[in-house]
Amino acid sequence: MQRKTIKAYSVRTIDWFDNKVVDWNSAGTQYLENGEKEQLHKYHHGFVCDGSITSENGEYVLIFQKLGTKGLLLKNGELLREINRSYYQSSVYEFPAVFFTLKNETYLIHCPIEYCRLDIENVETGEIITNKLKRDPQDFFHSRLEVSKDNKHLLSKGWFWHPFDSIELFNIEDCINEPKLLDEGKTIPNVTSEICSASFIDNDRVLVCASKEESMDDENEEPIPPGHIAIWNIKSNEVEKSVRINGEFGNIFAIDDKKCWDLYKYPKIIDLTTGEIIDKIEDVNSGNQGSSIIHHLEYLPKIAFNPKTKQIAIAKDNTIEILTE
């Protein structure tokens, strides 16, 4: 594992664009690994926030409060409009939002109408294209939204009321054609363990990990037992070999089908074939997140994963740690 420490100042948000770390709420301050920095936008926005996402082309950015109801949608650094979500339990779990691109148009998937209802909004026009008929969403708190590289599938890493962590999968184009498909996503067959974290490996496979909490069904064989990590093939809808993770875990990011990052407590790399921790840096505090529910955590560092380079960025105080496998 390679580590590069960059000096920074008052980092408000952290994300990746053009394979560089950028703080969009500080006039788009971009940090280079050689220590240089560049300002991409004109304005610092007078908005207390700690999260950001970036569209594929970098034209649009959403900065938001992870445990709030408010976000600002920016176009080339200028305010386009405000984005909101329901107040219900908003102070408990991460704000759900992600961009995707279809036919050269950029869309935002989020929950502007109900906490449990996903909708798709045309970023430029503001039209919610899935708000055309009566909907009946199931009682699921959507969070930590992620879109596959080919922009075909949406993954929601949220929770049911218990609380119980789970994930749901959606075919985006099907949902545009039939918005009611957004009301209940596809889940991993026969899995009753609590799925605390997940990450796309590629367009057809999702890496998932089950927390150490007991599964809901203790009478039948569990495809992904508690404390295990596995690969869900969404094309065949089958769970590939699961292995027990030999160590603490809870916040994973897939590198490939052989390795993944885990950022629970400190950065580590896990071998997906054995479950062993094969590399780690224990003096970097990457927080105790192991769910979309984060209100109880005293320390929540700003973390960003680059799906192109598989790098991790962690902002703390006046430094940014950039980690490469």
C-alpha positions, 0 to 999 in steps of 0.5 A: 500500500502506498501513502501520500500525505498532502497539506490542505487547509480547511477541507469542507468536502472531498471528492475525485474529479479527473483523478485528482482530489477536489473540495467543491465547497471551497471554490473547487480547490483541486489538490495534486499529489505533488502538493500543488493546488488549483482553484477550478471555480469562482465561489466559496459557498456559504453552506455548512456541508460535509458531502459531495458528489460529481457528475461524470463530466464534472459539469455538475456537483451536489454538495450536501449535509450528510445528516441534513435535508439540504443540498446545493446543485452546482453547474460549473461552480454556479448555484443551479438550485437547492435539493432537499430530502424528507426530514424523517430520520434525516439526522440519522443516516447519510443523504441519498444522492448519485448522478448518472448519464443516459444519452448524454443527459445527466440525471440525479437520483435522490429522494425529493418526495419521500424518504423511502421513494427514489426518483430520477431528476433531469439535472439541467431542467429540474424535471422529475421524470419518474413523478408521473403516476401513483407510487407505493414505495416499500418502507426502506431508507435509501442511502449510499447510492452507487451507479455501475460504471455502464450507468445501467444499475443503481445500488442503494445501501440503506436500511429497514426499520429495526434498524437492519442494514440491507441493499437493493438493486435497480435497473435504471432504464427499466425504472425510467420506463416503469417508475413503479419498479423504483418502489421495491428493488431486487435483493440477494436471493435467500440472504437474511444476514445484515448487509452493512456495506457493498460496492460494484466490482464491475457492471455485473458483480457486486461485492457485499459484506455481512455484519457480525449481527445474527441473521434473521433466519437461523434455521436454514443455510445462509448464503452469506453468513454474518461476518462474511464477504461475498460476490453477488453476480447480478446477471445470474442472480447468484452468490459466489463463494463467500469467505469469513473476514479475519479481522474488523471490517464494515466499510468496503470498496471493491478494487477487483474480484480478488481484493477490496479496501476496508476503512473501518477504523483504519485502511486495510486491503482484504484478500477476497479469496481468503478473507485475510487482511494483506495490508494495512496502515493503522496510524490513519484513522478512517472512522468507525462507519459500518452502516449508512446510519452514522449519527452516533459516530463521534469522528467521521472523516471525509472519505472519497473512493476513486472507482477509476484508479481504485485510490482512497482519499481521507481528509483530516485536519489540514491533511489529505491522505491518498492511498494506493494499493 
